[in-house]
């Protein structure tokens, strides 16, 4: 249901932080806040606006004629029962107040220092430095600010990135010249998975420093909370590609710390927008847990997760745990953790959210009636892309030495 109201007439030019209706691509008007303004050649202004209560990825520069300065339009306010407008290719962008599972969909509370850091980061990155990125055959709308050099950003709203080596540039003719000498047609590092058109390359940040930096800067255009840009040496990057006669096209990736004190099996994870909603994000999550199982551990992604990340992880955890419970029937949370590599707390919270948890004889048990479990199993959508664990050619690294753990703890604790 839509609730509508009229806005008052505004004086021009509009001041920063003014809230005013703005016409979205669906033709409706939504409340927006003025973040910045620039004079236009025709004597009017262009305004950088944020749609109130929607994700920052929708922030954009608009001409003055999109704003209801006369106060004539009705403001569309989306109710929770109809959250799908405005939309971009990812669907609803309204900030959800509802939980998608304990520990998964709830707003993660930050300590005061982190909260102050987050506010500072949002202020510094409130305006996107690019509108679009040209990546191979794709012209992709940018979601967030990324800290590229001032030289590459100067007077250019479109970023150009070589899809093979990930080097970035400002001009199409530079890319044309670059492609004549760029010999890379797949990511550097070691191919540890190959099955059909899909491959995964393990890339060490300390050995392929420039490639990993460029990958992080590209990823930041689509990740709001990512802070890893330049210090890539402590990380391994797992790059998923889809191959054709040209080469191995980067679809997405995840990174993980070589030494994680909190057993994080993913630091950052991203499927590039042209490949989203095709099952690749879930495949990346599955791959991260296949590596975790090979290590004989359980793991969990670093928080905070993005809204899309929360949905993707909860969906994966639910699918894996419900299917395994159908095969195992009554089993403990501890056993599910051992079989899946999913951290105990994540298993516990998902099963609790589903109502599949009971405490019996000193431990949490996964339990639900056969009829209810069968109903859940039948409703589970089958994944579009799956990883075949038998095709993974990877040996876990040796466990860290105690002095390395002590050093890492000292660096973490400051």
N, C-alpha and C positions, 0 to 999 in steps of 0.2 A: 504494500500500500504506500502511496506517495502522499506526503503532507506538504502543502504549499503555502508560501507567504510572500508578500511584496517587500522589496527593499526600498529605503528612502533614496531620493535623488542625491547625487554626489557632486562635489566641486572638483574641478580639474586644475592642475594634475593631481592624481590620487596620491595620498601620502602612504608611506611604508606602514604596514600592519593594518591598513584599511581592509575591512571585510566587505565583499561585494559579490553579487551573483555573476557567474561566468558561464558562457555557453559551451557545453561539452560537445563532443563529436556526435552524440546521439540527438542533438538539437535541444536538449533540456538544459536548464540553468541550475548550477550547484553553487553553494557558498564557497568562496575562495578568499584567500588572504594575500595581499600584495607583499611580496618579498623584496622586489627590486624594480626599478623603472629606468628606462632609457629613452631619450628623445628620438622621435622618428623623423624622416626626411619631410613628411607632409605636415609637420607642425604638431602632430599628436604624440602620444607616447606608446612604447611597447612595455608590457609589464610581465615580470616573472611572478607567477602565482602558484600557490599551494592550495589544492582542494581540501577544505577542512574535513577532517575525519577519514581521509583517504591516504593511502600509502604515498610516500615521497616520490616514488618512481613515476607518478603521474604529473609531478610538477613540470611546468612548461612556460615558455615565453608566448604571450598572446598579444595580438593587436588590440587597440582600444575598442574597436567595434565589437569585440566579443564580450565586453563587459557591460553590464546593465547600469550605466551611469545615470540614466533617466529614472530609474526606479520603476520601470514599467512591467518587468517580467516577474513571474511567479518562481519562487525558489523551490526546487525539488529536494525534499529531504527523504532519504531512503529509510524505510522501516526495516527492522531485523528480518521480517518475513520475506523481503524482496531485496537482497543485498547485491544484485548483480549489475548495477549501473552506477557510475560509468564503468566501462570495461576497456581493457586492452587485451592482447591475445592470451593473457593468462587468466582472464575471467575477472571475478570480483576482486577489487582492490581495497574495499572498505576494511579498516582496521577492526578485526574481530575482537569482541569483548568476551566471547564464549570460549570455554576450554575445549580443546580437542583431545583431552586426556590428561590426567594428572602428570605433571612434570613434562608434558609435551606441548599442550596448547595454552597453558596458563601463562600470563605475563610473568616473565622472570624478574624478580626484584633484585635491584643492584644495591651494593653497599654505597655509602655516601661518596667515597672517592671515585668509584666507577660511575656513579650517577653524574658527578661533576665533570668527569672526563667525557661522558656521553653527550652532555649538553654542549661542551666546548667543541666536540667533534661535529655535532649537528650544525652549530653556528658556522664553523669553518667550511663545511661541505654543503651548505644549504642551497647553493646554485650549481646546477650541472655545468661543467666546462665544455661539454659537447652535446649536441642534439642527436647525432647519428654516428654510427661507425660502419664503414665499408669493410667487410670481412669476406674474402673470396667473392662468391656470387651474391652474397647477402648484404642488404642495406638494412641495418638493425637500429631501431630506436633505443637510445641510451636511457637507462633508468636512474643512475646516480653519478655523483662526482667521483672522479678518479685522479690521483695526484700526478698527472703527467707534467713534464717540464713546461715552464712558462713559454719557452720558445716554440714548442709544438702546439700550444694552445692559442698563440697569438693570432687574433683576427680570423680564426677558423672554428666553425661550429660542427664540422664533419671530420672525424678521425679516420685515417686509412691504415689498415693493419694487414700485413702479409699473412695469409692463412697458413703458410708453411713454417716460417721461422719466427713469426709473431712480432717482427720489427714493425714499428709504427712510423707514420710519416703524415705530412700535411697535404700533399698534392698528388693527383692521379698520375701525372707524368713521372713523378719520382717513383711511384709503384711500378709503372711500366718499365722504367730503366732497371729497377731492382730485380724484377722477375726474370730479366735476361741473365742475371748472374747468380740468382738464388738457386742452389742445387738441392736444397732440402725438400723432401716430399713426405717425410714422416717425422714425428718427434724424435729428439735425441734420446739417449739412454737405452734401456734393454726392453725388448718386447717380451712380456711375461704371460701374455694371453693372446691367442689367435683362434677365432672360431667363426667361420663364414666371413662376412665383411667387417666384423668387429675385432679390434685389437686394443690391448692396454699396454702402455709403455711406462716403465718405472724410470723416473727422471730424478737424479740426485741434485738437489739445489746447490751443493758445494762443487759439483763437477760441471754443471750446465747453468751457471749463474745468470747469464743474460737471458736465456730462454725462459727460465723460471720467473725472473723479474717481469718480463714482458707478459707472461701468462697471468701473473698476479694483477698487473695494472689493467689488463683487458677484463679480468674477472670483476674487478672493483666497479666497473661500469654497470654491473648487474647485481652487486651485493652491497647492501647498505652498511653492514656492521663489520666488514672485512678490514683488518688493520695490518695484515701482512702484505707489504709491498716490496721491500728491498732486502730485508734480512732473511734470505731464503736458504742459507747454508744448513740450518738445523732441520730442514724438512725434506721429505720425499714427496714427489708429485706423481700421481697415477693418472695418465692422460688416456681417455677413451677416444678412439678414432673409428671412423667408418670409411672403408677403402673403396675406390673405384679405379678406373684406368689411369687417372691423374695421380693418385697417391692416397695417403691416409689423412682424411679430413678430421680436424679436431672437433669433437662433439661436446665434450665436457671433461671434467677432471675432479679429483679430490686430492687434498694434501694431508699429510700426517707428520707429526713430530717423530724424529728418529728416536727420541727418548722422551716419553710422556710419563710424568709422575702420577697423573690422574687416570691413566689407562684410556686416554682418548684415542680412538682409532680413525678419527677424521678431524682435521683442523678447519678446512674450508671445503665446500663441495658446490659445484655449479654445473648445470647443463646450459649451454648457450641457447638463447631464445629460439633460434630457428629449429632446434631439435627438441624443444620442450613439448610435453604432452605426447611423447612417442615411446615412453617407457625407459628412456636412457637414464633418467635420474634414479629410478628404482634400481636399475642395473648397477649403477655406481655404488649405491648403498649396499646391495648384495655383495659386490666385489670386496668392499671394505670389510665386511663380516667374514667372507671366505678367507681373507688374509689373517684376520684375527683368530679364526679357528685353527688355521695352520700354525699359528704361534702358540696354540694351547692356552689362549687367554679369553677374557671377555672384555668388551670395549663399548664406548659410547661416544657420540659426537660432542665436540666442544659446544658450549652454549655462549651467547644466545643463538638460537636457531631463527632463521627468517620465518615469516608466516608460511611461505611455500615449503620451507624445510620441515617445519613442524608437521604439516599435513603429510608430506612424503614419508617421513620417518614413522609416524604413527601408523600410516597405511601399511608400510613394510612390516613393522613389528607385529601388527595385528594379523596380517596374512600368515607370516611364518609361525607365530605362536598357535594360532587357531588350527592350522593344518597339522602341526606337530602334536597338539593335544588330541586331535582326531585319531592320529596313529598310535599315540601312547596312552590315551585315556587318562586315568588318574596318574599324576606325576607331580613332583615338587618344583617349586620355582628354581631351586638350585640346579635340578636336573635340566630344566629348560635352558638355563643359562649355559650349562656345559655343552649342550647339543647345538645351540644357535650362535654362541659367542656374544649374545646380547647381554649387557650388564644387568646384574641382579635387580638393581633399583628400577631400571627401565621395564624389565619383565614384570616386576611387582606392580608398578603403576598402571601399565596397560591392562593387566588382568583384573586389577581392582576396578578400573574404569569400566570394563566389560561386565563386571559382576561375577568373574570366574575364580574368585580367590577365597580360600578359607584357611583358618589356622588350626592345624591338627597335629597333635603329638609333638609340639615344640617347634614346628616349622610351617611355613606357608605352603599350601598345596594348591595346585591348579585343579579346580573341580567345577564341573557343570554337568547337568543331565545330558544324556545322549541326544534327546530330541532337540534341545536348545542348541547344542553344539552342531548337530547336523544342519540345523537351519542356518547357522552362521557360516558353515562351510559352503553350503549351496549358494549363499549370497556373495561369497568372495569373488571379486573379478580376477580373472587369470591375468598374470603379468604379460605385457606386450613384448618385453625383451627379458630374457633370463641368461644368467651366466652359467656355463657348464664347468663345475669345479674341476673336473678331470682334465680340462684343457689349460689350467693355470700351471705354468712352469716357474715356480718360485720357492725359494728356500728361506725360511726366517733367518734374520741376522742373529749372531750370537748374543746372549743376554749381556746387558751393560755391566761393567765392572763397578764395584762398590764406590770407588773414588769418583767415577762419573756421576753416580747417583747423588753423592754428597755435594759435588760441585753444582749439579743442576738444582738441588734443593736450596743451596746457598744463593744462587742467582735468582731463583724464584722468590725467596723470602727477603731479598734485598740487602 
